[in-house]
Amino acid sequence: MFSNSFSCNCGLLVPAHLLIYSPSVLSNCTLASLSIKFRIAGLAGLCMLGTVSALVAFSINNINGISTLSTDYSTKMLGDSALQYMQSLGQTQAQLVSKRFSDARIFGDALMQQVTYHRAYSQQQKLDPSSVRKGLIELLQNQVTVNSEGSGVGIGFAANALDGSDSKFVGDKAAGGNETGRFAPYIYASPQMPGYIMSDKEMADDGTPGTFWYTCAMKSGKDCVTNPYSFTNSEGVTALMSTVSIPIFAGTARLGVICVDISLGSLQQIVDASSQGLYDGKSQITFVSADGVIAARSGEPLSAGRKFSEVDQVTSGQLIEHLGDQGPTVLKAEGKTAVVAAFAPIQGGDNWAVIIQVPDELVFASSNALHAHLSQASKEATTLQTLLGVSAALVSILILWLMAGTISRPILRVADVFKDIASGGGDLTRRVDYAPSDEVGSLTTAFNQFLDKLQPIIRKVSQSADCTRQTAGEAAEVANQTSTSMHAQLREVHQAAAASLEMSATSQDVARNAALAADAVRRVDGATQQGQKTVDQTTQSITKLASKLDLAVQQAETLSATSLKIGGVLDIINSVAEQTNLLALNAAIEAARAGDSGRGFAVVADEVRHLAKRTQDSVAEIQVVIEHLQQGTGSVVSSIRDSHSQAVESVQIAKITVQKFRDINHGVEVISDMTLQIASAAEEQSAVSEEVSRNISAIRDVAQSLTLKAEDSATISQSLSHLATEQMKLMSNFKV
């Protein structure tokens, strides 16, 4: 009966004539072997996994990008802050040392003016040279007593420069005369140490460091500062010293030099205390003179007086290049960060330097800790995103599996009814109950309608067979005469059976096409749901990203506003410095009007004006730093806004929705094709029905012929009765 059909290994029965026009059936057997439930859940699950993976990857990429940006910016800010603090500390230390030398210079300058005035007055009054010299010694002692700017003060006049009477005071120590009579007394600040008279050897132009204090001031006509040197006093105590020397003028003539010795021993205490306050004593602070001699070095008091190149060759080589710099300089060497703050002990003198060295791991400790914290937070966020994505995908697949079960269950019930009929039960009274009016409902309705049409046909056939059996006896006498008619009847019955077979095959086509139509509709429904989920997830992702970027913009704008406030404070400081400068200038003018008596005050006013100028310069530098900070803040705001614009571009995810709706359109096309096939099958079924009607008409004609010859069919009654009995057995297989 099914010899003209082909059954592939997936259990799908396909008529042989369809194989000619539908070769794709064979290639689809592997996919068709899977259950509808598994296909719906599997395909939807793959789509869900792909979508969740894309969203999680996008989120993780954003988290990593923001974390990297925050880490780089914070690391730079913390590192710059640490370097600024070190630079500020270096400038502070430089100002402390510079102040000591500056105070000594002011003291020496004031003393020089008094000595000059005393000399001019004695010459004008023609005073006794001896009393003049003794008066100067007394003046020197009094000034040293009331001022504590140095450890000792000396005056060295050139030959006959004081009064032209050096020959009268040869060896006269009471009058300050040395071995040649030159006036050269030296007074110690400590009362326990007696003064002495400096010899010509200490003031000789021999190019040695010991006479530099005198020869430098005399030759240059400017204030000079000697490099650190070791000095052993009369009590055998050795100390590190430096000397500030001020030339003595009479008009443009250089008469001699006043020297103010400064003990550098206190610098060691300063650097030790400062080092302890910077990174818990793990830093190194060093004072270096213009010729590279160490004046003080924290933690290494014995290195004072040594060449800095002997202690730190790497930094020493770089130091020479930056001694002339105006502001602090940052150096990197051997895992350490060094800040070099160059300064002139006195105005116009050679630069000294304060060197602050700190290991890199301490300078950038805060930034490294922040980097580690942000990296850990980024990893945790990535793990959480992944877990949430996997969990959501698994839950969605489970829900889809359950929904697929509810869709496939009615189809399985229809299949069970077909199996029952095919296995021999033949119960045509059974119907499939399915209330929803969806695609599966249409399938079950069509199946029930098919049974409604088939059942009365089988019932009528059964009744006809019964009538045939009843009339078999009556037709026995005419059986011989109607043999030919019986053969014709058998042929017509055979054709009716063939027509019934074709009608059955057509019905199968209708059922199969209906199943394909239902499957296409289910795909359309799944694609629609997936499209809606994709749109929702895209909207949520863009909304969250935009919110984060808006918050970042607000924080950056707050930072910019704060930097503007700092600029306002600097403007006030700059204004105060300008007013101080004006006051100092006015004071200098008034001192100039006062003549020689106001010269000391003029020097002080000049120093005040110099400090005001330095304050203005520092404020200008800070303003430049603030402007750079504002520019950096503006760049950050611009970058975040660009990121906000790029987030808008993520709307491209909505293209997935467009593709899903294309799938819907494709499903609709499939439904349309299946509907056409169903219509074609219905037409074939109608034609078969007409053929059955024609055959039945032929049978009726033959039956009429048999009725006319009934009396002649007696001889074949047994055969007819036998055939009727067999027909009844066949009809008994169906329950109508």
Secondary structure, DSSP 8 states (H G I E B T S, - for coil): --TTEEE-TTS-EEEHHHHHH-THHHHTHHHHTS-HHHHHHHHHHHHHHHHHHHHHHHHHHHHHHHHHHHHHHHHHHHHHHHHHHHHHHHHHHHHHHHHHHHHHHHHHHHHHHHHHHHHHHHHHHT--HHHHHHHHHHHHHHHHHH--S-SEEEEEE-TT-SSS-GGGGTT-GGGTB-TT--B-EEEESSTTS--EE--GGGG--S--GGGHHHHHHHHH-S-EE---EEEE-TTS-EEEEEEEEEEEEETTEEEEEEEEEEE-HHHHHHHHHHHHTSGGGTSEEEEE-TTSBEEEETT-GGGTTSBHHHH-HHHHHHHHHHTT-SS-EEEEETTEEEEEEEE-SSTTS--EEEEEEEEHHHHTHHHHHHHHHHHHHHHHHHHHHHHHHHHHHHHHHHHHHHHHHHHHHHHHHHHHHHHHHHTT--BTT--------SHHHHHHHHHHHHHHHHHHHHHHHHHHHHHHHHTTTTTSTTTTTTHHHHHHHHHHHHHHHHHHHHHHHHHHHHHHHHHHHHHHHHHHHHHHHHHHHHHHHHHHHHHHHHHHHHHHHHHHHHHHHHHHHHHHHHHHHHHHHHHHHHHHHHHHHHHHHHGGGGHHHHHHHHHHHHHHHHHHHHHHHHHHHHHHHHHHHHHHHHHHHHHHHHHHHGGGGHHHHHHHHHHHHHHHHHHHHHHHHHHHHHHHHHHHHHHHHHHHHHHHHHHHHHHHTGGG-GGGHHHHHHHHHHHHHHHTTSB-
